[in-house]
C-alpha cells in the first residue's frame, strides 16, 4: 500500500484539482515514466539539453496553462497562476530531475517582471510566447556583482529616438540560450540613483544578443550572455525607476517559493531507492535495516521529509491568501527556501550514511539527488541571506500577535493575482502575524510537541529580555544562531497547522517533534559558544536544552511505515 505522505507515480491521482490540472500533472508523470530511468540518467550524465521535455511541455500547453495569469489567458478557462498546482508540478519535476525543474523555475522568474508590468504589449507578447511553448529567463545577476542590483553594469544609453542601446553582460542566467523573452535589469547612463533603473525585455535570438557559454557542467543551461548595442524600444520597457527595483525583489518572492517543493520531490525519489536498497542488503547475515542506528537514521529522514512537505503545503495557503493587509507570506517564503531546502540536505545525508557506496553508483537516481539537493539552499539567496531576512520578523511573530481570520486550505481553482501587485518591497518590520500558540495547543497532548513548546516559550523570554543589543546586532554570526532557533518555531507552527487538515498520524508527528527538540537544543548549544554571547545569553542557551521524550513503541510504529517503502516504487527501466 502506498504511503499517503509521499508522492508515488504508481498511485498518483491529484483528484483535488480540476480536470485539466489533473490531466496535465498525470501526463507529466506518464511522460517521465515512459521515458524510463535509464534514459533519464543518461541524459543527466551526458548533459543533454532538455529539448524533448520542452517539446512535450509545449505540445501539452503545460507552461502556458500553469503560468499565464487569468488576466492574460485570452479566455482559456484553465490558464491561471495557481500556486497550489505550481507546487505540485515542482514536486514532480524535482522527483525526476532538477534539470527539468530548473528550466521551469527560471521561466517563472523571467515572467515575474512581465506580469507585474503595466506594459500591455509586453504582457500580450509573453502570453503568446508561452502558448507557443517558449521558455523565459531572468537577467538579474552579473559576474562581478552577483545579484547586487545596486551595482549593475548593464547600461542603457538613450538613442535619441525615445529608446536605448543596451550594453553589458549577465551571468548565471538559466535558459539564457533559448529564451523567447529575457527580463533584463539595467540602469540608464543619463539618470543617477534609483530613478535610473530599468527592466526590459530582450530576445535571445536577436543578433545583438550573444550567448557566451554555459557556466555550469550540466543539462541546465546557466548562461553568460552579453548585449552589444541591443536596441530597447518603448515596447520592450517593463519597469523604470524604483518600480524596477521592486519588480526584481517581488519576482524573487514568487520564484523563491518553488525551491521547497522541488527539494521534497528529490528526497522522495531518493528515499524509495535508499530504503529498498537497505532493506534488501544483507550484512553479517541480517538485512541492513535490522541495525538500530540504520533504523534511526531512516526514521529521522522520513519524519524530516514529512515535515518539509507539511510546511511547504501550508505555506502555499498563505501565499494564495495574501493581500495588501496580509503579508505573512513574506516570512514563510524565505522559510521555505532556507529551512525546507536545508532539511532536504539532512534527509539525503541521513540516507546516504545508510546506503554508503550505493549512493555513488551511476545507475541510481540517488547519485544525482546527492548532488542536486546541495544546490537548492544556494539558489535565490544563500541560507545566510534568508536567515537574516527571517530575523526581521522575529519580534512581531513571537511577541506581538494580531487578529486574523484562519487561513483555509487553498486548493481551489483560483488565480493568485496579488503576487503580481505586491507593491513596494519594504516595510517588513511592520508585518504582523497571528498567534503561533494555538497550533501548539491543539497537539499539547503529544509529549514532544509539549517539550518543544517549552523551548519556544523560552525563546520568547529570550527575545523579550536578552535579545542581542545594538552592538551584538552587528555580529551576523551571533544573529544567525538566533535566527535558526526562531526558524524552528515557525517551522513547527506550520507543520502543526497542516497536521490536522491532512489527518497526519500522531506517531509520525510526535516522532518529528522529537527531532525538532534535538535540533533546537543543538542550536542553543551553538549560541552558547558564540564569542559575543553574554553570560546571561549563555546561561539561557544551556537552560533551553531539552531531551526528547523517548517512546520505543511509537518509534517502532513509525519504522514500520518507513520499512514499507521498500519496493513501493521503482522507476520504469
C-alpha positions in Angstrom: 0.0 0.0 0.0 1.4 3.4 -1.0 2.3 5.8 1.8 -0.2 8.7 1.8 2.6 11.2 2.8 4.8 10.6 -0.2 4.4 11.1 -3.9 4.3 7.7 -5.7 3.9 7.7 -9.5 2.3 4.3 -9.4 -0.7 5.6 -7.5 -0.6 9.3 -8.1 -4.0 10.9 -8.9 -4.4 14.5 -7.9 -8.1 14.4 -7.7 -8.2 17.5 -5.5 -7.5 19.6 -8.6 -9.7 20.5 -11.6 -9.8 18.0 -14.5 -7.3 19.9 -16.7 -4.8 20.3 -14.0 -5.3 16.7 -13.0 -4.7 15.6 -16.6 -1.6 17.7 -17.1 0.1 16.6 -13.9 -0.6 12.9 -14.6 0.5 13.4 -18.2 3.8 14.8 -16.9 4.3 11.8 -14.7 3.5 9.4 -17.5 5.9 11.2 -19.9 8.8 10.6 -17.5 7.8 7.0 -16.7 7.5 6.2 -20.4 11.0 7.7 -20.9 12.4 5.4 -18.3 15.1 5.5 -15.7 18.0 4.5 -18.0 17.3 7.4 -20.4 16.7 9.8 -17.5 20.1 9.1 -16.0 21.9 9.0 -19.4 20.6 12.4 -20.3 21.8 13.7 -16.9 25.2 12.2 -17.3 25.7 13.4 -20.9 24.3 16.9 -20.0 21.8 16.7 -22.8 19.7 19.9 -23.4 16.1 19.4 -22.4 14.6 19.7 -25.9 12.4 16.6 -25.6 10.9 17.7 -22.3 10.3 21.2 -23.6 8.6 19.8 -26.7 6.4 17.7 -24.5 5.5 20.7 -22.4 4.8 22.8 -25.5 2.6 20.1 -27.0 0.6 19.8 -23.9 0.5 23.5 -23.2 1.9 22.8 -19.7 3.7 26.0 -19.1 1.1 28.2 -20.8 -1.7 26.7 -18.7 0.1 26.9 -15.4 2.0 30.2 -15.8 -0.5 32.5 -17.6 -2.4 34.7 -15.2 -6.2 34.7 -15.8 -6.0 38.4 -16.8 -3.8 37.3 -19.8 -5.3 33.9 -20.7 -7.4 35.1 -23.7 -10.5 33.3 -22.4 -8.7 29.9 -21.8 -10.5 29.0 -18.5 -7.8 26.6 -17.4 -5.0 29.0 -17.6 -4.2 30.8 -14.4 -1.4 31.4 -11.9 -2.3 28.9 -9.1 0.4 28.4 -6.5 -1.1 25.1 -5.3 -0.7 23.4 -8.7 2.6 25.1 -9.4 3.8 23.5 -6.2 2.5 20.1 -7.3 4.5 20.4 -10.6 7.6 21.5 -8.7 7.5 18.3 -6.7 7.0 16.1 -9.8 9.9 17.8 -11.7 12.2 17.6 -8.6 11.3 13.9 -8.3 12.5 13.1 -11.8 15.4 15.5 -12.1 16.3 19.1 -11.1 17.4 19.9 -14.6 13.8 19.8 -15.7 12.6 21.8 -12.8 15.3 24.4 -13.4 14.0 25.2 -16.9 10.5 25.7 -15.5 11.8 27.7 -12.5 13.7 30.2 -14.4 10.8 30.6 -16.8 8.8 31.6 -13.7 11.4 34.1 -12.7 11.6 35.5 -16.3 7.8 36.0 -16.3 7.7 37.8 -12.9 8.7 41.3 -14.2 6.4 40.9 -17.2 3.3 40.0 -15.3 4.0 42.9 -12.9 4.4 45.4 -15.7 2.0 48.0 -16.9 3.2 47.3 -20.5 0.2 45.6 -22.0 2.0 44.9 -25.3 4.8 43.1 -23.4 2.3 41.0 -21.4 0.4 40.0 -24.6 3.7 39.1 -26.2 4.7 36.9 -23.2 1.3 35.2 -23.2 1.7 34.4 -26.9 5.3 33.1 -26.5 4.0 30.8 -23.7 1.3 29.5 -25.9 4.0 28.7 -28.5 5.9 26.7 -25.9 8.7 29.1 -25.3 10.8 29.4 -22.2 11.8 32.5 -20.4 14.8 33.9 -18.4 15.6 36.3 -15.6 18.6 38.5 -16.4 19.5 39.9 -13.0 22.8 38.5 -11.8 26.2 39.7 -13.1 29.6 38.1 -12.9 31.3 40.9 -10.9 28.4 41.8 -8.6 26.2 38.6 -8.3 22.6 39.7 -7.5 23.7 43.1 -6.1 21.3 45.1 -8.2 22.6 48.4 -6.8 25.8 47.8 -8.8 24.5 46.6 -12.1 26.8 47.2 -15.1 24.1 46.6 -17.7 24.0 50.1 -19.2 21.2 51.7 -21.3 22.3 54.7 -23.3 19.5 56.9 -24.8 19.4 56.6 -28.6 17.9 60.0 -29.2 14.7 58.4 -30.6 12.9 57.6 -27.4 14.7 54.3 -26.9 18.0 52.9 -25.7 21.0 50.9 -26.7 21.9 48.3 -24.0 25.4 47.2 -23.4 26.7 44.8 -20.7 26.7 41.2 -19.6 24.7 39.0 -17.3 25.9 35.8 -15.6 24.3 32.7 -14.2 21.1 33.2 -16.2 19.1 30.0 -16.7 17.5 29.4 -20.1 19.6 32.3 -21.5 20.5 30.2 -24.5 16.9 29.6 -25.6 14.5 32.1 -24.0 11.9 33.8 -26.2 12.0 36.6 -23.7 14.6 37.5 -21.2 13.7 40.0 -18.5 16.9 42.1 -18.1 17.7 44.5 -15.3 19.9 47.5 -16.0 20.3 51.2 -15.5 20.3 54.3 -17.6 23.5 56.2 -18.2 21.7 59.6 -18.1 19.9 59.2 -14.8 21.5 58.9 -11.3 20.3 56.7 -8.5 17.3 54.5 -8.2 15.4 56.6 -10.8 17.7 55.2 -13.5 16.8 51.5 -13.0 15.2 49.8 -16.0 13.7 46.3 -16.5 13.4 45.5 -20.2 12.6 42.5 -22.4 15.2 41.0 -24.7 15.1 38.1 -27.2 17.9 35.6 -27.1 17.6 35.2 -30.8 18.4 38.8 -31.6 21.7 39.4 -33.4 22.8 41.9 -30.7 22.3 39.2 -28.0 25.4 37.0 -27.7 25.5 33.8 -25.6 29.0 33.4 -24.2 28.8 30.0 -22.6 27.1 27.7 -20.2 28.8 28.4 -16.8 27.9 25.0 -15.3 28.7 21.4 -16.4 25.1 20.3 -16.6 22.0 19.9 -18.7 20.8 23.1 -17.1 21.9 25.9 -19.4 23.0 28.5 -16.9 24.3 31.1 -19.3 26.6 34.1 -19.5 25.2 36.4 -22.2 26.3 39.8 -23.5 24.3 42.6 -25.1 26.1 44.8 -27.7 24.1 47.8 -28.8 20.9 45.9 -28.2 18.0 48.1 -29.3 15.5 48.7 -26.5 12.3 50.4 -27.6 9.3 51.6 -25.6 7.5 48.3 -26.2 10.4 46.5 -24.5 10.5 48.5 -21.3 8.8 46.7 -18.4 9.6 48.9 -15.4 11.6 52.1 -14.7 13.0 53.7 -11.5 12.1 52.3 -8.1 9.4 50.1 -9.7 12.1 48.1 -11.5 13.9 47.5 -8.2 10.7 46.4 -6.6 9.9 44.1 -9.5 13.2 42.4 -9.1 12.6 41.6 -5.4 9.0 40.8 -5.8 9.8 38.3 -8.6 12.3 36.6 -6.3 9.5 36.4 -3.7 7.4 34.5 -6.2 10.2 32.3 -7.5 11.9 31.6 -4.3 8.9 29.6 -3.0 9.4 26.9 -5.7 12.6 25.6 -4.2 10.9 23.9 -1.2 8.7 21.5 -3.2 11.4 20.7 -5.7 13.5 19.6 -2.7 10.6 17.5 -1.4 10.5 15.7 -4.8 14.2 15.0 -4.8 14.0 13.5 -1.3 11.0 11.3 -2.1 12.6 9.6 -5.1 15.9 9.2 -3.2 14.1 7.7 -0.2 12.4 4.9 -2.3 15.8 3.9 -3.6 17.5 4.1 -0.2 15.0 2.2 1.8 14.7 -0.5 -0.9 18.4 -1.0 -1.1 18.9 -1.0 2.7 16.0 -3.5 3.3 17.4 -5.9 0.7 21.1 -5.6 1.5 22.3 -8.5 3.7 25.2 -7.7 6.1 26.6 -10.2 8.6 23.6 -12.4 7.8 21.0 -9.7 8.5 19.2 -7.0 6.5 20.9 -3.7 6.9 17.7 -2.3 8.3 18.0 -4.7 11.3 20.6 -2.4 12.8 19.2 0.1 15.3 21.4 3.0 14.0 20.1 2.4 10.5 16.5 2.4 11.6 17.1 5.6 13.5 18.7 7.3 10.5 16.0 6.3 8.1 13.2 7.1 10.5 14.7 10.6 11.1 15.0 11.1 7.3 11.3 10.1 6.9 9.9 12.4 9.5 12.0 15.3 8.4 10.7 14.7 4.9 7.2 14.7 6.2 7.9 18.0 8.0 9.3 19.5 4.8 6.1 18.6 2.9 3.7 19.7 5.6 5.4 23.1 6.0 5.5 23.7 2.3 1.9 22.8 1.7 0.7 25.1 4.5 2.9 28.0 3.4 1.2 27.8 -0.1 -2.1 28.6 1.6 -0.6 31.9 2.9 0.7 32.8 -0.5 -2.6 32.2 -2.0 -4.5 34.2 0.6 -2.0 37.1 0.7 -3.1 40.7 0.1 -2.1 44.3 1.0 -3.3 43.7 4.6 -1.9 40.2 5.0 1.8 39.8 4.1 2.6 36.9 6.3 3.9 35.1 3.2 7.0 37.3 3.4 8.2 35.3 6.4 7.0 31.9 5.2 8.7 32.4 1.8 12.3 32.6 3.0 11.4 29.9 5.5 10.5 27.5 2.6 13.7 28.5 0.8 16.1 28.3 3.7 14.6 25.8 6.2 13.0 23.3 3.9 15.9 23.1 1.5 18.5 22.6 4.3 16.2 19.9 5.7 16.4 18.3 2.3 20.2 18.1 2.6 19.9 16.5 6.0 17.4 13.9 4.7 19.7 12.9 1.8 22.7 12.8 4.1 20.9 10.5 6.6 20.0 8.1 3.8 23.5 8.3 2.3 25.1 7.4 5.6 23.0 4.2 5.4 23.4 3.2 1.7 27.0 4.4 1.6 28.8 3.4 -1.7 25.5 2.6 -3.3 24.8 6.3 -3.4 27.7 6.8 -5.9 26.5 4.3 -8.4 25.8 5.6 -11.9 22.6 3.7 -12.4 20.9 5.2 -9.4 18.8 8.3 -9.1 20.4 8.8 -5.7 23.7 9.7 -7.2 22.3 12.8 -8.9 20.0 13.6 -5.9 23.0 13.7 -3.6 24.5 16.4 -5.9 21.3 18.4 -6.8 20.0 18.6 -3.3 23.0 20.8 -2.5 22.1 23.5 -5.0 18.7 24.4 -3.6 19.8 26.1 -0.4 22.2 28.2 -2.5 19.8 29.5 -5.1 17.6 32.6 -4.8 19.8 33.9 -2.0 22.1 31.9 0.4 20.9 30.4 3.6 22.5 33.3 5.5 20.8 35.9 3.4 17.4 34.3 4.0 18.1 33.8 7.7 18.9 37.5 8.0 15.6 38.2 6.3 13.7 35.9 8.6 15.1 37.7 11.6 13.3 40.9 10.6 10.0 39.2 11.6 11.0 37.6 14.8 9.8 40.1 17.4 6.4 40.7 15.8 5.9 37.0 15.2 6.8 35.8 18.7 5.7 38.6 20.9 3.1 40.8 19.2 0.3 38.7 17.5 -2.6 40.3 15.6 -6.1 39.0 15.0 -6.6 37.3 11.6 -9.3 35.0 10.3 -8.0 31.5 9.9 -6.4 30.8 6.5 -8.2 27.8 4.9 -6.6 25.1 2.9 -6.3 26.6 -0.6 -6.7 24.0 -3.4 -9.4 26.0 -5.2 -9.0 26.8 -8.9 -8.3 30.5 -8.3 -5.8 32.9 -9.8 -3.2 34.3 -7.4 -3.3 37.8 -8.8 -1.8 39.5 -5.8 1.6 38.0 -6.4 2.0 40.4 -9.3 0.8 43.5 -7.4 2.8 43.1 -4.2 3.7 46.8 -4.2 6.9 48.3 -2.7 9.4 45.8 -1.4 9.8 47.4 2.0 8.1 47.7 5.4 9.0 44.1 6.6 9.3 45.2 10.2 5.6 46.2 10.2 4.2 42.8 9.1 2.1 41.3 11.7 1.2 37.6 12.4 -1.4 35.5 14.1 -0.7 33.9 17.4 1.6 30.9 16.9 0.5 29.2 20.2 -2.9 27.8 19.3 -1.3 25.5 16.7 0.8 24.0 19.6 -2.1 23.9 22.0 -4.0 21.7 19.6 -1.3 19.0 20.0 -0.2 19.6 23.6 -1.1 16.0 24.4 1.9 14.8 22.3 4.9 14.6 24.6 7.4 16.0 22.1 5.2 18.8 20.9 4.9 19.8 24.6 8.7 19.6 25.1 9.3 21.7 22.0 6.7 24.2 23.2 8.8 24.7 26.4 11.7 25.7 24.1 9.6 28.0 22.0 8.3 29.8 25.2 11.9 30.1 26.3 12.8 31.8 23.1 10.0 34.3 23.6 11.5 35.1 27.0 15.0 35.4 25.4 13.7 37.9 22.8 11.9 39.9 25.4 14.7 40.1 27.9 18.1 39.1 26.5 17.9 39.7 22.7 21.1 40.9 21.0 21.8 44.6 21.8 22.8 47.2 19.3 26.5 46.2 19.3 25.6 42.5 19.0 23.3 43.3 16.2 26.3 44.0 14.1 27.6 40.4 14.7 25.9 38.5 12.0 27.4 35.2 13.2 25.6 35.6 16.5 22.3 36.8 14.9 22.2 33.8 12.6 22.4 31.4 15.5 19.3 33.2 17.0 17.7 33.1 13.6 18.0 29.3 13.4 16.2 29.0 16.8 13.4 31.2 15.6 13.1 29.4 12.2 12.5 26.1 14.1 9.5 27.7 15.9 8.0 28.9 12.6 8.7 25.5 11.0 6.9 23.7 13.8 4.0 26.0 13.8 3.1 25.5 10.1 3.7 21.7 10.4 1.1 21.6 13.2 -1.3 23.8 11.3 -1.2 21.3 8.4 -1.3 18.2 10.5 -5.0 18.5 11.3 -6.4 19.0 7.8 -4.2 16.2 6.4 -5.1 13.7 9.2 -1.4 13.2 9.9 -0.7 10.1 12.0 0.2 11.4 15.5 3.0 8.9 15.9 4.7 10.5 12.9 4.1 14.0 14.3 5.5 13.2 17.7 8.5 11.5 16.2 9.1 14.5 14.1 9.0 16.8 17.1 11.5 14.6 18.9 13.8 15.5 16.0 12.9 19.2 16.3 13.6 19.2 20.1 17.1 17.8 19.3 17.6 20.5 16.7 16.6 23.3 19.0 19.0 22.0 21.7 21.8 21.8 19.2 21.3 25.4 18.0 21.0 26.6 21.6 24.4 25.0 22.3 25.8 26.7 19.2 24.5 30.1 20.5 26.2 29.3 23.9 29.5 29.0 22.1 29.4 32.3 20.2 32.2 34.7 21.0 30.0 37.6 21.6 27.3 35.9 23.6 26.8 37.5 27.0 26.9 35.5 30.2 23.1 35.8 30.5 22.6 34.6 26.9 25.0 31.7 27.5 23.1 30.7 30.6 19.8 31.0 28.7 21.1 28.8 25.9 22.1 25.9 28.2 18.8 26.2 30.1 16.9 25.8 26.8 18.4 22.4 26.1 15.9 19.6 26.3 15.9 15.8 25.9 13.2 14.4 23.6 10.6 12.1 25.1 11.5 8.6 24.1 8.9 6.0 23.2 10.1 2.7 21.8 6.6 1.6 20.8 6.0 4.9 18.9 9.3 4.7 17.1 8.6 1.1 16.1 5.3 2.0 14.6 6.9 4.8 12.6 9.7 2.5 11.5 7.0 0.1 10.1 5.9 2.9 7.8 9.5 3.5 6.7 10.2 -0.2 6.1 7.0 -0.5 4.0 8.6 1.9 1.4 10.9 -0.9 0.3 9.8 -1.9 -3.2 6.9 0.5 -3.1 8.2 2.3 -6.2 10.9 1.7 -8.7 11.1 3.9 -11.9 10.4 2.0 -15.1 13.7 1.0 -16.7 
